[in-house]
Amino acid sequence: MNKTSTQYDSAIATCKDIFLKKMKDYGTAWRILRTSSITDQIFIKAQRIRNIEDKGTQKISEDIRSEYIGIVNYSIIGLIQLDLKNDTRMELPAKEVSILFDKYANEAKSLMENKNHDYGEAWRDMRVSSLTDLILVKLLRVKQIEDNKGETIISEGIDANFHDMINYAIFALIKLSEL
């Protein structure tokens, strides 16, 4: 488990570094996005990964690793947006965003540790393509929850699905780093 924790921290650090650099370039322009738009952004990234996996080729030089990083970062944006849904500020201070990033990354890691305890790190025996499919399933679930105005009868909410997508994308990044 210590190996997983170290690998997880390294992958999150890479994601956060890119997140903060993009924030320096663009500010928090993502504050304009509705949850459904964030979901669609993640869907586009996951669908591109799946297309590349299925076709075995790509025409855009950006690799799938960068798409998984985007899935992590957009999922964290989704969690921040859910948390700040009544906050009308369009521009957030970098320090505040960094703290929020860490909060949601730590929540996702804690969830991963709890699930790894129960499942015995079964993800290590999975294919990266299966992780992509699980992200797509989570996205379809979120879309359905959004269509139901955020209401669920028995299922977890949007936030839980964002946490799972973060973890599946981090697992994919770890597996890709081991190839």
C-alpha positions as CSV (number, residue, x, y, z in Angstrom):
1,M,0.0,0.0,0.0
2,N,2.9,2.3,0.7
3,K,4.0,2.0,-3.0
4,T,0.5,3.0,-4.1
5,S,0.4,5.9,-1.8
6,T,3.7,7.2,-3.1
7,Q,2.7,6.7,-6.7
8,Y,-0.7,8.3,-6.0
9,D,1.0,11.4,-4.5
10,S,3.4,11.7,-7.4
11,A,0.5,11.5,-10.0
12,I,-1.6,14.1,-8.0
13,A,1.5,16.4,-7.8
14,T,1.8,16.3,-11.6
15,C,-1.9,17.0,-12.0
16,K,-1.7,19.9,-9.5
17,D,1.4,21.4,-11.2
18,I,-0.4,21.5,-14.5
19,F,-3.6,22.8,-12.9
20,L,-1.8,25.7,-11.2
21,K,0.2,26.5,-14.3
22,K,-3.0,26.7,-16.4
23,M,-4.6,28.8,-13.7
24,K,-1.7,31.3,-14.1
25,D,-2.4,31.4,-17.8
26,Y,-6.2,31.5,-17.7
27,G,-7.2,32.4,-14.2
28,T,-10.3,30.7,-13.0
29,A,-12.2,31.0,-16.2
30,W,-13.7,27.6,-15.5
31,R,-15.9,29.2,-12.8
32,I,-18.3,30.0,-15.7
33,L,-18.9,26.3,-16.3
34,R,-22.0,24.5,-15.1
35,T,-21.6,21.0,-13.7
36,S,-23.1,19.6,-16.9
37,S,-20.4,21.4,-19.0
38,I,-17.6,20.0,-16.7
39,T,-19.1,16.5,-17.1
40,D,-19.1,17.0,-20.9
41,Q,-15.4,18.1,-20.8
42,I,-14.5,15.0,-18.9
43,F,-16.6,12.9,-21.3
44,I,-14.7,14.3,-24.3
45,K,-11.4,13.4,-22.8
46,A,-12.5,9.9,-21.8
47,Q,-14.1,9.3,-25.2
48,R,-10.8,10.4,-26.9
49,I,-8.9,7.9,-24.8
50,R,-11.3,5.1,-25.7
51,N,-11.1,5.9,-29.4
52,I,-7.3,5.8,-29.3
53,E,-7.4,2.6,-27.3
54,D,-9.8,1.0,-29.9
55,K,-8.1,2.3,-33.0
56,G,-4.5,2.0,-31.8
57,T,-3.6,5.2,-33.5
58,Q,-4.0,8.9,-33.0
59,K,-3.7,12.0,-35.2
60,I,-3.2,14.6,-32.4
61,S,0.2,14.4,-30.7
62,E,-1.2,14.9,-27.2
63,D,-0.9,11.5,-25.5
64,I,-3.6,9.8,-23.4
65,R,-1.6,10.5,-20.2
66,S,-2.4,14.2,-20.6
67,E,-6.1,13.3,-21.1
68,Y,-6.1,11.3,-17.8
69,I,-4.5,14.4,-16.1
70,G,-7.3,16.5,-17.6
71,I,-9.9,14.1,-16.2
72,V,-8.4,14.4,-12.7
73,N,-8.3,18.2,-13.0
74,Y,-11.8,18.6,-14.4
75,S,-13.1,16.3,-11.7
76,I,-11.5,18.5,-9.1
77,I,-13.0,21.5,-10.8
78,G,-16.4,19.8,-10.6
79,L,-16.0,19.2,-6.9
80,I,-14.9,22.9,-6.4
81,Q,-17.9,24.1,-8.4
82,L,-20.3,21.9,-6.4
83,D,-18.7,23.3,-3.1
84,L,-18.9,26.9,-4.3
85,K,-22.3,26.7,-6.0
86,N,-23.6,29.8,-4.1
87,D,-20.3,31.7,-4.5
88,T,-20.7,34.2,-7.4
89,R,-17.0,35.1,-7.7
90,M,-15.6,34.4,-11.1
91,E,-12.0,34.9,-10.2
92,L,-10.6,33.0,-7.2
93,P,-7.2,33.7,-5.5
94,A,-4.6,31.1,-6.4
95,K,-3.9,30.2,-2.8
96,E,-7.6,29.5,-2.2
97,V,-7.8,27.3,-5.3
98,S,-4.6,25.5,-4.3
99,I,-6.2,24.7,-0.9
100,L,-9.4,23.5,-2.5
101,F,-7.4,21.3,-4.9
102,D,-5.6,19.7,-2.0
103,K,-8.9,19.2,-0.1
104,Y,-10.5,17.3,-2.9
105,A,-7.3,15.4,-3.9
106,N,-7.0,14.3,-0.3
107,E,-10.6,13.2,-0.1
108,A,-10.1,11.1,-3.2
109,K,-7.0,9.6,-1.8
110,S,-8.7,8.7,1.4
111,L,-11.5,7.0,-0.5
112,M,-8.9,5.2,-2.6
113,E,-7.1,4.0,0.6
114,N,-10.3,2.7,2.1
115,K,-11.4,0.9,-1.1
116,N,-7.9,-0.5,-1.6
117,H,-8.1,-2.0,1.9
118,D,-11.4,-3.7,1.1
119,Y,-10.6,-4.7,-2.5
120,G,-6.9,-5.5,-2.1
121,E,-5.7,-3.3,-4.9
122,A,-7.6,-5.2,-7.5
123,W,-7.1,-2.2,-9.9
124,R,-3.5,-3.3,-10.3
125,D,-4.8,-6.4,-12.2
126,M,-7.1,-4.4,-14.4
127,R,-6.4,-3.2,-17.9
128,V,-6.0,0.6,-18.5
129,S,-8.9,0.3,-21.0
130,S,-11.1,-1.0,-18.2
131,L,-10.3,2.0,-16.2
132,T,-11.3,4.2,-19.2
133,D,-14.6,2.3,-19.4
134,L,-15.3,2.8,-15.7
135,I,-14.7,6.5,-16.1
136,L,-17.2,6.5,-18.9
137,V,-19.7,4.6,-16.8
138,K,-19.3,7.2,-14.0
139,L,-19.8,10.0,-16.6
140,L,-23.0,8.4,-17.9
141,R,-24.3,8.1,-14.3
142,V,-23.5,11.7,-13.6
143,K,-25.3,12.8,-16.8
144,Q,-28.4,10.8,-15.6
145,I,-28.2,12.4,-12.2
146,E,-27.9,15.8,-13.8
147,D,-30.9,15.0,-16.0
148,N,-32.8,14.1,-12.7
149,K,-32.0,17.6,-11.4
150,G,-29.4,16.1,-9.0
151,E,-31.8,13.8,-7.3
152,T,-31.1,10.2,-6.6
153,I,-33.2,7.5,-4.9
154,I,-30.5,5.2,-3.6
155,S,-27.3,6.0,-5.5
156,E,-24.4,8.2,-4.6
157,G,-24.4,11.7,-5.8
158,I,-22.4,13.6,-8.4
159,D,-19.6,14.3,-5.9
160,A,-19.0,10.6,-5.2
161,N,-18.7,10.0,-9.0
162,F,-16.2,12.8,-9.4
163,H,-14.1,11.2,-6.6
164,D,-14.2,7.8,-8.3
165,M,-13.2,9.4,-11.7
166,I,-10.2,11.0,-10.0
167,N,-9.1,7.7,-8.6
168,Y,-9.7,5.7,-11.8
169,A,-7.7,8.3,-13.8
170,I,-4.9,8.3,-11.2
171,F,-4.8,4.4,-11.4
172,A,-4.5,4.7,-15.2
173,L,-1.6,7.3,-14.8
174,I,0.1,4.9,-12.4
175,K,-0.3,1.9,-14.7
176,L,0.9,4.0,-17.7
177,S,4.0,5.0,-15.7
178,E,4.8,1.4,-15.1
179,L,4.8,0.4,-18.8
